[in-house]
Amino acid sequence: MQDLSLFFGRFHPLIVHIPIGIIVFAFVLELVGTITQVNYKKAIVLAYLLTAISGAFAAFIGYLLSTSGGYDESTLGWHKWLGILASLISLVLAKFKSSTRLDKSFGKITVSQVGLALLLVVISITGHLGGNLTHGETYLIEYMPGSLKQIFTSGNTEIKEDSKPL
């Protein structure tokens, strides 16, 4: 059974991109709708629901992958709970976006648009942590030019070999 769990769990990096793509599509619809004054509300609500469902599935198979061990527990914990939070935020956004009563406007910005911005931040952080789990914490900065590396690493420009993933 463990082999079967790991088999399905290893699809997590592939499946996790589905909710990310859907939510980016919702963002594009919000942006285009705002610019063109066209109402894409039903498509955006559907995108939120599909994000929640596919995100929950990605979280489940991510859990299966995590049972193999070898991951930093703190990073894994944050990655897991932020991924679950992203799915929950998507469900809440579907409810707000579908309800004129709940989706109040503050000038030209609605509650659901603020929620979408929050969701994009949560997904970005979750993805970054997932990348750290997969590639190691130094993956993004390993070949960064020295002057930039000093800014982003507080002057510590050494890349430890043991910081790479197993």
Secondary structure, DSSP 8 states (H G I E B T S, - for coil): -HHHHHHHHTTHHHHTHHHHHHHHHHHHHHHHHHHHT---HHHHHHHHHHHHHHHHHHHHHHHHHHTT--S-HHHHHHHHHHHHHHHHHHHHHHHHHH-TTTS-EETTEEHHHHHHHHHHHHHHHHHHHHHHHHH-TTTTTTTS-HHHHHHHTTT-----GGGS--
